[in-house]
């Protein structure tokens, strides 16, 4: 329960950038990490979808 709340708060901070001065470096690294994880997943998912069509 507490962990999910913290995670939501982190996501909120990351996506809104409300605490940009404090989290700017962390935010940038986090975005890069997220993109590195998400892009292959999204491309793999789209490939799978195209194959199934």
Buried (B, 14 or more C-beta within 10 A) or exposed (E): EEEEEEEEEEEEBBEEEEEEEEBEEEBEEBEEEEEEEEEEEEEEEEEEEEEEE
